[in-house]
Amino acid sequence: MTSQAEGLLWLVRHGQTDGNGQRYVGWENPRLNAVGEGQATRIADLLENRPLQAIYASPLRRACDSAKPLALRLGLPIAIEPELREIHYGDYQGRAKEELGLKLRKDFLHQRLPGGESLHDVYRRACRFRQRIAADLAAARPIAVFGHYWSTRMVFGALAGAEFDELFHSGGYKPGNGSVYEIRYRPAGDRLTLDSAAFLETPATGHNPQEVTA
């Protein structure tokens, strides 16, 4: 009996920007700071010898710039996927976290932020992205996906086939800046069987991979 091919997928949260942990960055488009640039280089160090065949990234600069060192080393293009953008904070975008102290999981699961999105909107985008890479997944094609705190969490849930409300149980995947999360899976028709999922390494800053949102 032929064994199923094992697929590999790496979920990568972008490197640090000056806004991380300070304000609700969302769809703002800041560059990586010096720490974030170092994290982007470290991501490339971690993944350049893996059997990668495709790189997907959010169109926001901090995600694209985090993917560039790896793409240059491997000679692969970066496929831009708007569905991987961070949550849109609407009227609260750019505001200080200390000032507002938003509780997204409590107040904005389904209700949209004023002028912005709900977490469920981000989950729906993640499900659309999962459909867009369905052929990659069915063929167990190794890919890297560069996104943001909330968007990568929702992509993981979509890959796992989790219901939206299951994503917020304690102990789940919570990526820090510059973190790389390796997922091993086996295609099973339209579904995936996840064999393992773990952070490859703590980011170069020395902080825990499960870190601040932005």
C-alpha positions, 0 to 999 in steps of 0.5 A: 500500500502506498503511503501518503506524501507528507506536506510541509508548510511554514507560517511566518509572522513578519519581523518587528516594526516600531509600531508592534506592541505600541499601536494598532498597526492593521493596514498601515504600512510601516517598514521593518525596524532594525530588529525586524530586518535581522529577523527577516535574515534569520527567517531566511537562515532557517528556511533556505535549506528546506524544500520550499517550492512557493512563497506567499505573502500579505501585500503589506510591506512588513510581510513582503520585506520579511519574505524577501531575503528568503525569496532572493536566496531561493530564486523564488517569486513572492506571490502576493495574497491580499487575503493575508493582510492583518485585521483592519482596525478601521477608526482605531487604526494607528491609535495607541494600545495603551489608550484604547486597550481593545479586547478583540476576542471579547468585543469584535469576534463577529461585530466589526470594528468601526470602519473596519473588520471583525475577527470573523472577517479575517477568518473568512479571508483565511478560508478563501486563501486556503481554497486558493492554495488547495492545489498546493496542499493536495500535492503536498507542495512545500510552501511558506506563508508570510502574514501577521498576528491575526491573519496567520492564526486564522490561516492555521485554523483554516488549515486545521479545519477548525470552526471559528469559535475553536480558534480562541481556546487557551494554548493555541498558536500565537505567533511573535514577530519573526516566528516560523511555525512548521506544520507537517500534514497529510492530504486527505481529500478536501481535508488535511490531517495535521501530524505536527505543528511547532515553532522552529526556533525562538526569534533572534530577539530572544523573546518567546515566539508567542508575543505581542499583537499588532 
